[in-house]
Amino acid sequence: QSTFTNSIHYRKSVLLATGSRGAPPPDECVRFDAWNRILELRSTSLPPSVLSSSVSSSDGTSVPSQKIEQFPLPTKPIPILDPTTVRSLSLMAASQGATVAVMGSGFEALELAASLAHASQLAASKSSTASNTTNNDDSKKVMLLFGNSGPMSARLPRYLSAAISKRLRLFGIEVEERTMTRYLSMDTPFNGASSKEEPPRLEIYTVKSYDSLDSRRMSADLLVVAPSVDGMNGTAVLPSTVSSTTTQSSTTTVATNNHQPWSSLISRPLLTCYLDDGRIATNSEFHAASSIFAAGSVAKYPNARTGQADVAGGTYLSAQLAGEIAATNMVIESREGDKLSKRKKQSEIEPSSHFQESIPVWRSDVIPYTSTNPNNDKSHSSLSLYSMGIHALCIGRCDSEGMSTHGFWWTNTNQQSSESRRNSDNSESTTEESTGRSVGPNSFMRRATRRFAMKSPKGSVSTRGAFPVYGSGVVYYLDRCGNIQGVMLWGLPFSEDPSFVQSSVNNGLVKRMKDMIRSNGGVAIRDHSENILKDNAGINVDVDLLSYMHLAEESKHLVSLALTGNVDGDKQQKMRVLGRPLHRYTPFKGAELTNLGKMRRKDDMGNVSESDDLFYSSTTPPSSDSIQRVEEMGRPPSLKRIYPMQGGTIPGTTEHNLEMEREARQLQNERSRPPKEEPLWLRQGEEQ
């Protein structure tokens, strides 16, 4: 095997931003000739043309041992493409009438399925118009497969996730929840010989997560694997084939199929990576080591607000801000080196920038991997979900599994319309409060989505616009201690111009939502306690303590800010919200539900254990040739050898080598999977 080496030189510093990804498709679940029908939205393999690379300084002598080694993987016939190309190919296939299956329940999978349904229906409409016929084909061309209970179930409350499934089915998407994929095959024999004139199709064998006997076989032309990697999901380990064997005279590198963190891909142990997900440990300035920075979902930084290590860019907007801070600190560090080398005063050195904004922002109208120009919102906005009535803005940590939720909803459009007419008949009051216009959130969103509405196959949604799924409302996420950790705006505009979704975000609305999290509801107590006492005379409630009444009043205020917008500043006419919101509470899920999809890793002896080790260990060859490090797999902790070891195989035999290879492959398979992954595949040995 011939290898080529390219050197990547840097003058001052380097920034690592390789992102995160899900678990690779298991080999035992895919027939060999079915790989070319599978696309990964975020690839978990290296292309065969990857060359070994090294990183050194500009002169090549100051840091000669800072080498990043990468070797080509044993190739699979699976296309390795960037996310934008995968999206384009999927849309092309859907527009040509192909059946596309999407695996995943996260936002990226949901948005891709909605875009595919829109492209498929548009192509079918053009075809029927050109042939002057009516398309009576009821077969659904887009399938959404996942093992969770509903779409985006880790972020949304259960009732809202179920409502999204109904809306997706209304627009022609076949939603298969609680469905695990057991095997992928082709509808032709393995040798390719077939009497069928049609092109071969992909066969997907699935089973329900709650009943292993409830199996099904589905056919598709293309499968897109898009597991959720939002927030703490996903893993930052990289596919590589690095394996070093040290002897007294030399160190030999052997090509084996491994997944390694960045700390193992650098010959000097400069970086520290977390053991559970392989992310790089940095400080709040995203400084990982000498002249090395890391930002985005590949790194974790100490969050001073929560006291935990959070992903340095768990969402698109936070990752963009983290990259800007890391780049700024890289420039500052280079200037500091120049000033110190020139013996300038210490007071002239610029202070480093740190991640002050620790509250993430997530938008449902932004596709992270298609963003080309951050200053142009039109270049990376998606209207597929918006036209279906799925529109959300999440501030903070919105986790419906580990937190309880308090939702305040406007769901009755008839009541809002009648109250609007009644308010217009009694509009003789000239007080300052009554000068603003009254509006219902749902009717406003239906008018706003009218020009983007996508007609459903059943024709129930057309030029009237899309009614928001379940209604319009505000959801508050509270942890087990009762602290507000996140706020979600659902079915409401969050742009400066409420009637134009592609305008800039409403900064005043975002600031108010962040203030609710920072003050733990203190701003609601300050601003709404007087109104609560006025509207509820004689109430026996301490208004100085946060209650659901404060959250209800704050929800009205947030909806008013969202509907008013921030186009003309103070000149904009303020919107008043009609109706009393419906309060819906959901408790946090139990441990038996939140642990679904959690990896239970095994130690060296094969026992399932929760290891206390936080970081990957860095094993380096000793500097002295007279000392040799002894590495043994399966050494007993007591050092008392009870023969025969390793299942009765004798070291050096073929059976022993095969068993060691199988154990090493199993270990690398576990390391390539995230600590908390989305349940998509039913792997061998995980049937129960």
N, C-alpha and C positions, 0 to 999 in steps of 0.2 A: 504494500500500500504506500503510494507516494504521497507526501505531504508537502504543502507549500506554506511559507511563512510570510506574512505581511506585518510590518511594524506601524503602529499608530502612534505618532509622536505628538506630545502636547507640551506647550511652553510653560504654562503656569499651573493649571488644574484641569480636572476632568469631571463631568457630570454624568452620573448613571441614572437613566430614566427608561428602563426596559419594561416597566409596567408589570401587571400580573395577568394570570391566565388560569383557566380551569384545569381539571384533570384530563389527561389524554384518553381517547377512546380505548377501551381494553382490547387487546389483541384477540383474546379468546372469544369475544362477542362479535367478531366481524370476519366474514369469509374473505379470502384473499382478493377475489375479483370484485368485491363490493367496495373496496377502499376508494376507487376512482369516482364513486357516486357520493362521497362524503366531503363536505367542506367544513372547516373549522373557522368560526368567526374570529377567534384569536388563536393562532396556531400554537400548538404545543410541541412541534418538532422543528428540526433544523433542515434547511434545504441541502441537497447533496453537494452543492457548490460552496458550502461554507468552508472557509479556510481558517487555519489556525492563525491567531493574531497575538500580538504582543504590544504592551504599552510601556513606553519608556520616555525619558525626558528628551529635550531637543538635541542635546549633544550625545545622548546614548550612553553616558558614563555615570551620571549622578545617581540614577536609580536603576541599575542594570538588572535587578532581580524583580522588578515590578512587571511581571509577565502575566497576561491573561491568555490562557490556552483554551482553544476550542477545536474540536475534531469533528468531522462529519459523522452523522449517525448512520446506522444501517438503514437504507432507504426503504420507505413504504410507498406504495403507489397512491398516496393521498396527496392531492394538490396542496401546496404550501403557499398561501396568498395572504395579502394584507386585508384587513377588514373592509376597506372601501371596495376592493376588487371583488371580494366575496359577495358583498351586497349588490354590486352591479350585475354579476353573473346570475344571482338568484332572481333579481328583477327581470332580467332578460329571459330566463327560463319560464317564469310565471307569465310574462307577456306573450310567450309562444304557446301557451296552453299546457305547460308541464305541471305536474303535481309536485309541490315542494313541501317537505316536512321540516319543521323547525323544532329542535330539542332545547328546551329551556323555559323557565317561567319568569326570568328577570325582565328588566326594562328593555334591554337590547333585543332579546328574543321576541318580546311583545311588539315592539315597534317594527321589527323586520316582518313579522307575520302580518301586521296591519298594512304595511307597504306592499307586500306581495299580494294580499287580497285586493287592494286597490288596483294594482297593475293587471291582475288576472281579470277582474270585472270590466276594466276599461277595454282590454283586448277583446273580451267576449262581446261587449256592446258594439265595438267597431265591426267585428266579424258579422254579427247579426244584421247590422245596418247595411253593410255592403252587399249581403246576400238577400236582403229584404225578407228575412225569416226571423222567427222568434226562437230564441235560445231556451229550450226546455230542459237542458242538462242540469239536473239537480245535484250532480256530484261536486263535492267541494274540492277545490284545487289547492287549498292551503290547510295544513295540519299543524297543530301545536301540541307537542308531547312533553310532559313533565311529571315528576313524581310527587310534587307538592299538592296541597289541597286546592290551590287556585293560583291565578297569575299574580305575581308580585306579593305573595302571601307573607313574605318576611318583612315587608314594608307597610302593607295596607291591612286594616282590620278585616276580619273574616267575612263579614257581611258585604263589604265593599269589593273584596276579591271575587266573591261569588257573583256579584252584579256585573263585574267586568266579563266573566265567562259567558254570561247570557248575552251581553252586548256583542262580544266577538262572534258568537254563533249566529246572531242576527245578521251580521255582515258577511256571512259565508265562510267563516273559519271553523274548522272542526277542532274543538278543544277536547283533548284527552288528558284530564287531570288524574292524579294518582296512578300514573302509567309508567312502568319501568320497561326499558328496552332490554330484552334478553339476548337477541341475536339478530344480525343483519346478514342477508343473503341476496342472491339474485334468483329470478324466476326461470333461469336457464341452468342446465347442468354445468358442473365445474369445468368440463373440457370445452365448453362453448358450443357444442353441437345442439341445435334446437330446430324443430320443425316450424316454429312460429315465425310469421312474417313481420310481426311488430318488433320494434327494438326492445331489448331486455329491460326489465324494470327492477327496482330495488324492493326487496321484501323485508318488512320490519315486523319482527316477532316481539310482541309486548305481553306484559302480565301486570295485573293490578297489584299495587303495593300492599293492599289489605287482604288479598286472596290470590295465592299463587296458582290456583286452578282456573282462575278467570283469565284465560289467555286469548290472544287475538293475533291475526295476521293482516297487515295492511300493506298496500303497494304505493310506491312513490317513484318519481323520477330522480329526485335529488333530496339529499338530507343535509341540513345545516345544523351543526352542533354549536349552540350558543349558551353555555352555562352562565349563571350570574356571577360576576366578579365585583359587585359593588361593595364598598366599605371594606369590612374585614374578610369578606369572601375572597376566594382565589388564592393562588400561591405565586411567589416570586422566584422560585427555583427555575433554572435554565436547563434545557436539554444539552448534554455534553457527553463525551466519551473519555473522560480523564480518569485514569487509574494508574497510580505510580507504584512501582516495586523497587524498594531500596535494598542494595547489597553493599558489601564492604567497598566495592570499587566504583560503582556507578548507580545511577537512578534511571530505571527504564519506565517508559510510558507505554501502557497497553490500552488499546481501544476497546472499551466496554460500554454498553448502553446504560448510562447513568443520568440522573438529574441532580445537579449540584447548585448550591447557592453561590452568590458572588464571593463569599469568603473562601470557598474552595477553588474558585477559578483564578485566584490571584496567588502567585507562588509565595509571596511574603504575606504572613497573616496580618494584614493591615485592617481589614474590615471585620465587623462582627455582625452575624446574621441570626435572626431568631430561629429557634429550632422547629416551631410549629408550622410556619408558613414561608420561611426562607427570606423574609424581608430584612433589609439592611437597617441596623440601629444607627440613628443620627441624633444630633442635638436639635434644639429649636431653630438653629440656623441652617439645618440640613447639611451639616458638616459631618462626614462619616469617618474620615481619616485625613492624614496629611495630604493636602492637595486633591482630595477626592470628596465630591459632593454627591448626594442622592436625593431625588425628589419624585413625587408621584406615588403611585401605588406600589412601587418597588421598595419603599422605605417606611419606617415607623419613627415617629418623633415623640418626645415626652409632652403630653398635653397638660399644661399647668392648670387648666380649668377643671378637668376631670381626674387628674392624678394618674392617668393611664397612658400607655403607649398606643397612640392612634396612627392610622395610616396617613402618611403625608400627602394627602390628595385623594381622599376616598370618593370624591365626586369630580366631575369635569371642571367646575369652576374652582374648587379648592386645589386641584392638581395644577391648574394654570397659574394660580397665585403662588403655589409652592415652587414651581419652576422659575417664576420671576424672582422670588426671594433668593433661591439658590444661585441664580445667575448674578444677581446683585452682589451677593457675598463673595462670589468668585472674583468679581472685578475689584471689590474692596480688598480682598486678600492680596491680590497682585499689586495694588497700589501701596498696601502696607509694606510689602517686601521691598518695593522700590524706595519708599521713604526711609525705611530702616537701613537699607544698604547705603543710602546717601546721608545717613546720620541726621535725619530731620528730627524736629521736636516731636515728643510723644503726643502732645496736644493736637498736632496736625493730622493724626490718624483718624480716619472716619469710623464711626461706630457701626458694627455689623447689624444687618437687618435680621429680625427673627419673625417667627410665625405668630404674630399677635392674634390674627383672626383664626380662632380654633373652632368656630361654628361652621360646619360645612353647609353648602347651598346646592340643591339638586333641582333641576328643571326637567319636566317631561317633554319639552319641545326642543331639546338639544340632543343631537347625536354626537357623542364625543369623538368618535373615530373619523367622522366626515368633516370635521372643522378644518377649514383652510385659512380663514382669516378671522381671528378672534374679534376684530372690530366690526365685522360685518355679520350681523345676526342671521341674515338671509342665507348665508353660505352653509350653515350647519343646523338649520331649524327643520323640524319634521312636523308636517300637518296631517299625517295619516291618523295618528291617535287623536289629535285635536278635532278632526272632522267626525270622529266616532263618539265624541263627548268625553274623552279621557284627557284631562288637563290638570296638572298638579305642580305645586311648588313646595318643596320640603326644606325646612331650615332646621339644622341641628341633627340629632340622632333620632331617626324615625324607625323604631324597631317594634313591630307589632307582636313579635314572639316573646321577647323578654320584658316588655313593658305593657302597662294598661293604657287604654285610650279613652278619651272623652271627646266624642264627636257632637257637633252642633250643626244640624242640617236644615236646609230649606228644600223641602221635597214636593210640596203641594202647589202646583202652578195655578190651579183654579182659584185657590184662596188668594194667591198673590195678585191675580188679575182682578178679582172682585175688590180687594182692598185698594188696588191702584185706581179703579174707577171711583170708589167711594172717596178716596183722598182727593181726586181731581174735582169732585162735586163740592167738597167742603174746603176749597182752597182759598177762602176769604181771609184767613189769618195772615197778618203782615209781620209776625215776629221773625227774628233772625233765624230761628231754628227751622221755620216752615218755608224759608226761601229756597231751600234745596229741593231738588227733584226726588220723588219717591220711585223706587223701581224694585222689581223682584229679581233676585240673582239668576234664577233658572231662565226666565223669559229674556233676560239680557244676554245670556250666553247662547241661547237659541238664535237670537238675531245676529250675534257676532260670528257664529259658525255657519251662517246661511250660505255664504259664498264658497266656503270650503267643504260643504257637506258632501259626503259620498253616498250615493244611492245604494241601499241594501238590495240584495236579490229579491226579497219579499216586497220591496217597494214601500215599506212603512216609514222610511226616512228619506226625504227627497229635498225639495227646495226650502222646506221650513227650517232647516238647520238641525243640529244635533242637540238633543236634551242631555245635559250632563249625566253620566252614569250615577245612579242612586240620588242625584240631586247636587246642589251646591252647599258647601259647608267648610268648617274648620275643625281639624282634629288635633288634639293635644296628647302628647306622649309623656307619661309619667313613669319613672322607675319605681322599684320596689320600696324606696324610701319616700315616695310622694313628690319628688323633685321633677320639674318640667325639663325634659331633655330635648324635645323636638316639637315643632309646630308644622302642620301641613295644611295648605290651602288647596281645596279640591273643587274643580268645576267652576273656577273663578278666574278672571283675567289678572295677571300680575305684571303686565307691561305698562309703560308710561301712557300709551294710548290704549284704553281698554278695548276699543273696537278693532284694533289692529294688533294681532298677536305677534307679528314679527318686529315690533318696535322694541326699544331697549327696556330692560327690567325696571320696575318701579322701585327705586332705591328707598323711598320713604316707607313703603310697605315692608321691604326686607329688613330695614332698621328696626321697625316696630316689632316684628316677629323675633328678631334677635334680642331686643330688650326684654321681651317676655321670658326668654330662656336665661339671660344673664341675671335678671332680678328674681327669677323663680316666681313669676306672677306678681311681683311687687308693683309694677306699673299699672296693672289692672286694679289692684287694691287702691292705689292712689287716685286713679281717674274715675272709677265707677262706684265706689262705696256710697257716695252721696246720692247718686241716682237710684241705687238699690234701696236705700232707706226711703226715698221719696216714692218709689213705685210700689213698695211693699210696706205699708204703714202697719206698725205693730208687730213686725216680724221679730222673732226671738232668736236672732242669729248675730254672732259677733262678726261684723263686717271687716274687722281688722285682720281676720284670718281668711286665707284664700278658700273659696268655695265654688261650686258649680255655677252660682249666679254671677260671680266675677268673670268666669270663663265665658258664660253666655253673653254678657255685655261686651267683653273683649272681642268675641266673635263678630258681633254686629259692627264694632268699630273697624275690625280688619276687613270685613266685607265692604264697608263704606269706602275705605281707602282703596280697595281693589277696583271697585266700580267707578270711583272718581278719577283715578289716574293721576298723572303728574305731568300733563302736557303744558299747560299755561301757568303752572305754579299756583299762587294764591288766587288768580283770576278764574280758575276752574270751578264750576258750580258743583257743590258737594252733593253727593248722592246719599239719600237716606234709605235704609233697608226696611222693607215691609215684612210683616209677619213675625211670629215668635218661633225661634228655631227648635227643632226636635233634638232632645238630648239623648244620646245613645252611648252607653258605657260597655266596654269589653275588658275583662280582667286579663292579666298576663297569663301566658300558657305555662303549664307545668313543666317540670324538668324532663319528663318522659317525651314531651313533644318538642321542646327546644333542642334536645340532643339528637333529633333525627338528622341523619347526614353527617354526624360528627365522626371523625376518624378516631378509632381506638388503636393507637400504634402499639407495636410489640417491641420488647427489649431484645437484647442479643440472645436470650435463652428461649425466645418465642412466646413469652408470657405477656398478656395484655396488661399494661401498666400506664399510669399517668406519671411520666417522668418529671422530676424536679428541675432538670436541666433546661435553661432558658435559651441557650445559644448553641450553634454548631461548634463542635470542637475543631480546632485547627491543628493538624498533625503535620509537622515539618521534619524533614530528614536532619539528623544530628550533624553538626559541623565537623566533628572528628570522625575520621575513617575507621578508627579503632573501636568505635562504639556503634553497635547495630541495634536498631529498635526492633523488638520482637512483636509481631502482630499475629494473634491467633483468634479465629472465629469460634465462638462457642466455649470460651474458657470458663470454667465454673468459678463462681465468686469465692468459694472456699479454697481454691487451688488444689483440692483433693480429686485426683483423677480416678474415676470409676469406669473401667473398661467393660464392654466396648462403648465408646462415645459416638456421637453423631448417628444415632439410629442403628448402631451395629456395623457400620461400614468401616473398612480399614483405610487409613490415610494413604493416598497415592493410587488407590484403585479407581477404576472408571466409575463405579457406583458412588464412591465418595466425592469425586469431582462433580458428578451430575447433581448430587444433593447440595453441595456447596453452591453450585451455579444457580440452582433453583431457589435457595434461600436468599442469595444475593439479588436475584431478579425480583423476588417478593419484597425485599427491603427497598429496592429502588422504585418499585411500583407504589409503595406506600409513600415514599418521599416525593413522588411526582404529584400526589393528590393533595388538595388543600385540607387544612384541619377541619373546616366546616364547608362541605361541598353540597351542591344541589343534587338531590337524588334523581339521577337520570338513567343509570345503567344498573342492571341486575347481574353483578359479577359472580363468577364461580366461587362458592363458599360463603356467599352472602344471601342465600335463599331464605334463611330464617331470620 
